[in-house]
């Protein structure tokens, strides 16, 4: 019995020490997360500028545009944070990375060059979806910027319209201008998407 109790105590001490070390490692990694968030925000703003310019352009044809690309440092910072974070925080950061990959792929495909000249053709409905997803990425970063800075707790609440409205403002996206009709516009698209996400999580 004493041997069993000793082994249990030793196991608990070992687990406590491992948890403490993981916490210290996460704090060290998280120190660089605000810089990564800031870099991504600049990339998102550049992406938004390109997409909103395309919204304002009429017709097909050749365009002259410099397609933005993110700084590669954010991947290493995210990887270190995910490795040492709690499962909830790790899942959140992984979600941002996955959506980043989708956004990057869409942007490259949208502005793919052939023979050195960029030709694009995309419907406005797709552009609304792209802008929503970009706003969602910015909102996810905004939501836990203070957590990354170490001045607030982690916020796991689902995104709401106000989160997206603020994100669009950060990205200089005027949602009131992104309108096809009363049903197909950025605000209504965003509200419908948020409602679907909320229903999915509750289900």
Rosetta blueprint (number, residue, H / E / L):
1 X L
2 X H
3 X H
4 X H
5 X H
6 X H
7 X H
8 X H
9 X H
10 X H
11 X H
12 X H
13 X H
14 X H
15 X H
16 X H
17 X H
18 X H
19 X H
20 X H
21 X H
22 X H
23 X H
24 X H
25 X H
26 X H
27 X H
28 X H
29 X H
30 X H
31 X L
32 X L
33 X H
34 X H
35 X H
36 X H
37 X H
38 X H
39 X H
40 X H
41 X H
42 X H
43 X H
44 X H
45 X H
46 X H
47 X H
48 X H
49 X H
50 X H
51 X H
52 X H
53 X H
54 X H
55 X H
56 X H
57 X L
58 X L
59 X L
60 X L
61 X E
62 X E
63 X E
64 X L
65 X L
66 X L
67 X L
68 X L
69 X L
70 X L
71 X L
72 X L
73 X H
74 X H
75 X H
76 X H
77 X H
78 X H
79 X H
80 X H
81 X H
82 X H
83 X H
84 X H
85 X L
86 X L
87 X H
88 X H
89 X H
90 X H
91 X H
92 X H
93 X H
94 X H
95 X H
96 X H
97 X H
98 X H
99 X H
100 X H
101 X H
102 X H
103 X H
104 X H
105 X H
106 X H
107 X H
108 X H
109 X H
110 X H
111 X L
112 X L
113 X E
114 X E
115 X L
116 X L
117 X E
118 X E
119 X E
120 X E
121 X L
122 X L
123 X L
124 X H
125 X H
126 X H
127 X H
128 X H
129 X H
130 X H
131 X H
132 X H
133 X H
134 X H
135 X H
136 X H
137 X H
138 X H
139 X H
140 X H
141 X H
142 X H
143 X H
144 X L
145 X H
146 X H
147 X H
148 X H
149 X H
150 X L
151 X L
152 X L
153 X L
154 X L
155 X L
156 X L
157 X L
158 X L
159 X L
160 X L
161 X H
162 X H
163 X H
164 X H
165 X H
166 X H
167 X H
168 X H
169 X H
170 X H
171 X L
172 X L
173 X L
174 X L
175 X H
176 X H
177 X H
178 X L
179 X E
180 X L
181 X L
182 X L
183 X L
184 X L
185 X E
186 X H
187 X H
188 X H
189 X H
190 X H
191 X H
192 X H
193 X H
194 X H
195 X H
196 X H
197 X H
198 X H
199 X H
200 X H
201 X H
202 X H
203 X L
